Amino acid sequence: MIRSVPRSRWFDGLYLAYLAAFFVYLALPLTVTAVFAFNDAPFPSLPWKGFTLDWYLADGSGGRTGLFHDDTLLSALWVSTKIAFWVTVVSVTLGCANAVLFERLEFRGKEFLYLLMLLPLVIPGVILGVSILVFYSGMANDASRLWGVELDVFRPGMTLVVMGQVTFIATLATLVIAARLRKFDRQLEEAALNLGATPVVAWFTVTLPWLMPSIFGAAAMAFLMSFENFNTTVMLTGSDTPLTVALFNRLREGSTPVLNAVALLLMVGSALLAVMALGRSRDSA
């Protein structure tokens, strides 16, 4: 709102009510999910049966298996962590290269290439996953039929999931890093070059430190987006099941408070990572 425009008390009250309703709308489902992660009942629903940590710590001896003793969910959690790590590394690396390409260089077809980079953001995740699966699986089948070469890396599995997620997450990382690079004063690099530094040394000693807040923010965003992605991942996953697909498969069998426990763990982890990224950005500002 514009502070200089006079407002009535009625408008202020309505605006505050809207803000309260909006944040309740956002927080209420998360709060309910968190509460039912500690409900001593076999189903995540009312009535409240009492507080328990069984959905985290139970070892299966009492008919309950908590999250920390559920080998299937823990394995899926580790698979998602590995996928998110590699997606983050590749996406941030491509993001840095693309930022320099689009912000520093002038060449024919630059606008078309930029639009092409943005294309995965407007394609539905399911369509993107199906397209990647059909293309690379067809390539692997052709290589096997024509030359007898087995390209298992192009068949459904962890590598293909990483490749599929990088197609759109790298675009977002590029936009974040390019926005920071656009504000960089080129005279700082020129000063380093005048003092005898090579372009590579100037990049690592002057430009890269300037970009670190955006790189860290892009890395946090890439990790979280990879970790929670389902639409593209479900089309490309193989025998190593990521957490989102494992939760979907478990939910089809019936919801249990263990799923609420996983959701609460992910909420806490995401919040901590976001706070770390925000703190790093403020410290470097």
Phi and psi in degrees as a GROMACS rama.xvg file:
@    title "Ramachandran Plot"
@    xaxis  label "Phi"
@    yaxis  label "Psi"
@TYPE xy
-88.5225  118.151  ILE-2
-65.4388  -29.0342  ARG-3
-74.427  -16.4892  SER-4
-81.8252  125.993  VAL-5
-64.666  140.477  PRO-6
-131.01  147.873  ARG-7
-86.2354  162.916  SER-8
-64.4236  -33.4838  ARG-9
-61.7763  -43.5294  TRP-10
-64.8498  -43.8017  PHE-11
-60.9697  -42.3006  ASP-12
-64.8395  -40.7215  GLY-13
-65.6324  -38.7957  LEU-14
-66.2252  -43.471  TYR-15
-65.0962  -37.5486  LEU-16
-64.1601  -38.8071  ALA-17
-63.8198  -44.7744  TYR-18
-61.2314  -43.8389  LEU-19
-62.1516  -44.5172  ALA-20
-64.3923  -37.5165  ALA-21
-64.8668  -46.4265  PHE-22
-71.9443  -31.3617  PHE-23
-64.7946  -41.3862  VAL-24
-59.7339  -38.4451  TYR-25
-75.0265  -42.0162  LEU-26
-87.7948  -25.8607  ALA-27
-61.5449  -47.6099  LEU-28
-61.0094  -38.4548  PRO-29
-66.9814  -39.3085  LEU-30
-65.4401  -43.3989  THR-31
-62.6042  -42.3468  VAL-32
-60.7412  -42.8097  THR-33
-65.8412  -40.5835  ALA-34
-64.8745  -44.3487  VAL-35
-71.6183  -11.1432  PHE-36
-69.6421  -13.8927  ALA-37
-118.791  14.0122  PHE-38
-84.4042  127.72  ASN-39
-81.6862  63.5328  ASP-40
-144.778  150.133  ALA-41
-71.9434  -12.7065  PRO-42
-128.364  143.418  PHE-43
-77.3911  72.1401  PRO-44
-154.027  166.198  SER-45
-72.6055  155.14  LEU-46
-84.2244  165.642  PRO-47
-72.1447  125.182  TRP-48
-102.309  -1.39558  LYS-49
120.886  164.717  GLY-50
-84.7947  138.671  PHE-51
-153.468  153.55  THR-52
-108.949  13.7952  LEU-53
-60.3094  -33.7538  ASP-54
-73.4192  -4.43118  TRP-55
-111.114  -40.1233  TYR-56
-111.628  -13.5479  LEU-57
-61.7706  136.491  ALA-58
-98.7635  7.85562  ASP-59
95.6381  -9.95146  GLY-60
-69.3081  -28.1087  SER-61
-101.06  19.549  GLY-62
88.5199  -1.40451  GLY-63
-121.338  141.203  ARG-64
-123.739  115.475  THR-65
-78.5048  171.716  GLY-66
-58.5166  -43.0678  LEU-67
-74.7867  -3.34159  PHE-68
-119.888  7.70308  HIS-69
-94.2254  99.9902  ASP-70
-62.4128  -33.9868  ASP-71
-65.1226  -48.3744  THR-72
-69.8214  -37.0949  LEU-73
-66.164  -39.4587  LEU-74
-64.359  -41.3967  SER-75
-65.3885  -36.4825  ALA-76
-62.8611  -40.8897  LEU-77
-69.2723  -38.2694  TRP-78
-62.5901  -44.6437  VAL-79
-63.3286  -36.9899  SER-80
-64.8118  -43.3976  THR-81
-64.9514  -42.7189  LYS-82
-62.2577  -46.2191  ILE-83
-63.3113  -36.1168  ALA-84
-62.616  -50.7131  PHE-85
-68.976  -36.1601  TRP-86
-62.5583  -40.2667  VAL-87
-64.1852  -47.1534  THR-88
-60.6977  -49.1364  VAL-89
-68.2121  -42.5398  VAL-90
-66.0418  -42.929  SER-91
-68.1095  -39.2257  VAL-92
-61.647  -47.6454  THR-93
-65.3521  -35.0769  LEU-94
-62.6716  -41.3835  GLY-95
-64.3814  -45.7136  CYS-96
-64.2343  -43.2066  ALA-97
-67.0329  -37.181  ASN-98
-61.2116  -44.1402  ALA-99
-64.9535  -40.7881  VAL-100
-60.2855  -45.9091  LEU-101
-87.88  -21.216  PHE-102
-100.711  -22.0082  GLU-103
-110.289  -26.9731  ARG-104
-107.806  148.938  LEU-105
-120.078  126.001  GLU-106
-155.987  161.164  PHE-107
-68.6998  135.416  ARG-108
84.6501  12.3627  GLY-109
-62.954  -43.3117  LYS-110
-64.4801  -40.9693  GLU-111
-64.7834  -40.9875  PHE-112
-65.6761  -36.0757  LEU-113
-66.0468  -44.327  TYR-114
-63.4294  -36.9649  LEU-115
-63.9986  -36.6171  LEU-116
-65.8054  -33.9022  MET-117
-79.4435  -13.4012  LEU-118
-56.904  -42.5225  LEU-119
-60.9916  -18.9486  PRO-120
-73.896  -22.9722  LEU-121
-102.942  -2.04212  VAL-122
-91.4213  128.738  ILE-123
-55.1806  143.848  PRO-124
-59.1057  -37.4182  GLY-125
-65.2414  -43.74  VAL-126
-64.2473  -40.6388  ILE-127
-62.4229  -44.1416  LEU-128
-63.8059  -43.5112  GLY-129
-63.5072  -41.7269  VAL-130
-62.9498  -44.2935  SER-131
-64.8594  -41.4334  ILE-132
-63.0397  -46.7104  LEU-133
-64.6846  -42.6497  VAL-134
-65.4895  -52.8562  PHE-135
-75.9328  -33.6674  TYR-136
-66.6254  -39.0022  SER-137
-63.6298  -38.9277  GLY-138
-62.9084  -43.1091  MET-139
-65.6294  -39.7223  ALA-140
-66.0396  -40.5941  ASN-141
-65.397  -41.7227  ASP-142
-63.534  -38.178  ALA-143
-70.4815  -39.0263  SER-144
-75.2778  -40.7492  ARG-145
-85.6945  -40.2302  LEU-146
-120.029  -2.78856  TRP-147
70.9079  21.0398  GLY-148
-100.019  126.174  VAL-149
-93.9015  108.564  GLU-150
-97.6073  73.184  LEU-151
-64.756  -21.1495  ASP-152
-65.112  -22.654  VAL-153
-97.0257  6.46922  PHE-154
-98.1416  162.783  ARG-155
-51.6252  128.802  PRO-156
169.314  -171.587  GLY-157
-62.8567  -41.7521  MET-158
-62.6774  -42.5009  THR-159
-68.5367  -34.0218  LEU-160
-62.6251  -44.4338  VAL-161
-60.9991  -45.3694  VAL-162
-62.4577  -40.6293  MET-163
-66.5277  -42.5171  GLY-164
-70.893  -34.0187  GLN-165
-63.3687  -28.9221  VAL-166
-58.1184  -34.3444  THR-167
-109.524  -27.525  PHE-168
-72.1714  -33.7792  ILE-169
-62.9  -33.2417  ALA-170
-64.0737  -44.5437  THR-171
-64.8729  -40.8118  LEU-172
-62.1438  -37.9296  ALA-173
-62.0591  -44.0052  THR-174
-63.9946  -39.3929  LEU-175
-66.7402  -46.8278  VAL-176
-71.4298  -38.9502  ILE-177
-64.1116  -34.926  ALA-178
-62.7945  -36.9218  ALA-179
-73.4232  -41.8932  ARG-180
-64.7354  -30.3073  LEU-181
-62.734  -26.5976  ARG-182
-90.776  -1.24124  LYS-183
-73.8117  138.366  PHE-184
-84.9463  111.469  ASP-185
-64.3945  -19.8697  ARG-186
-64.8041  -25.1001  GLN-187
-66.1653  -41.8389  LEU-188
-66.4173  -41.0571  GLU-189
-62.4079  -36.6532  GLU-190
-64.7282  -40.8111  ALA-191
-64.5664  -39.7041  ALA-192
-66.1839  -38.0793  LEU-193
-66.1492  -27.1344  ASN-194
-85.0481  3.83283  LEU-195
106.422  0.826319  GLY-196
-75.7076  146.984  ALA-197
-80.1284  163.032  THR-198
-56.3731  -36.3998  PRO-199
-67.3037  -43.8837  VAL-200
-64.3668  -40.5573  VAL-201
-63.151  -37.4234  ALA-202
-63.8864  -46.3308  TRP-203
-78.2574  -24.1312  PHE-204
-100.642  -20.8863  THR-205
-118.575  -57.3851  VAL-206
-72.9768  -46.8853  THR-207
-61.5205  -44.2242  LEU-208
-58.6968  -35.1167  PRO-209
-64.9292  -34.6804  TRP-210
-84.054  -9.50435  LEU-211
-56.4286  -41.6416  MET-212
-58.6024  -42.9893  PRO-213
-70.9244  -33.6046  SER-214
-66.3069  -43.0936  ILE-215
-65.6903  -41.1951  PHE-216
-64.4427  -40.9265  GLY-217
-64.6488  -37.529  ALA-218
-65.209  -43.6891  ALA-219
-62.9543  -43.7018  ALA-220
-63.0393  -43.8246  MET-221
-63.7315  -42.4138  ALA-222
-63.0379  -46.627  PHE-223
-67.1028  -42.0163  LEU-224
-65.4632  -38.4579  MET-225
-66.8439  -42.6082  SER-226
-63.8254  -37.5191  PHE-227
-96.1719  -2.05764  GLU-228
-68.0568  136.861  ASN-229
-125.305  -44.8499  PHE-230
-58.1531  -47.4189  ASN-231
-77.9882  -39.1888  THR-232
-63.4368  -40.831  THR-233
-63.8006  -25.0155  VAL-234
-81.3789  -19.6631  MET-235
-114.368  -6.86823  LEU-236
-73.122  151.058  THR-237
-115.525  -132.216  GLY-238
-73.1878  -26.646  SER-239
-86.843  103.722  ASP-240
-88.4427  122.325  THR-241
-69.5291  168.248  PRO-242
-64.4241  -42.5105  LEU-243
-61.503  -39.9426  THR-244
-71.1797  -38.4583  VAL-245
-63.4731  -40.7275  ALA-246
-64.6362  -40.1126  LEU-247
-62.828  -44.7694  PHE-248
-63.7675  -40.1681  ASN-249
-66.9384  -37.3085  ARG-250
-67.165  -30.5436  LEU-251
-65.9595  -25.9707  ARG-252
-84.4441  -12.9302  GLU-253
129.155  134.01  GLY-254
-73.8495  138.933  SER-255
-132.551  159.997  THR-256
-62.0199  -15.0934  PRO-257
-62.1732  -36.4683  VAL-258
-65.8087  -35.939  LEU-259
-65.3068  -37.6236  ASN-260
-63.9841  -40.8409  ALA-261
-63.959  -43.4516  VAL-262
-61.6446  -42.3076  ALA-263
-65.1637  -40.5267  LEU-264
-61.3551  -41.373  LEU-265
-68.6167  -37.7276  LEU-266
-62.9901  -44.2533  MET-267
-65.4794  -45.1414  VAL-268
-62.115  -42.3039  GLY-269
-64.6295  -41.1148  SER-270
-64.0211  -42.0745  ALA-271
-64.2497  -41.8248  LEU-272
-65.4336  -38.9205  LEU-273
-66.1674  -40.5279  ALA-274
-65.1902  -40.2676  VAL-275
-62.5441  -43.0421  MET-276
-64.8815  -40.4473  ALA-277
-66.1467  -42.5833  LEU-278
-64.0172  -39.256  GLY-279
-64.8752  -38.722  ARG-280
-66.9447  -38.8972  SER-281
-69.3713  -38.5633  ARG-282
-66.0742  -31.7726  ASP-283
-91.756  -5.01688  SER-284
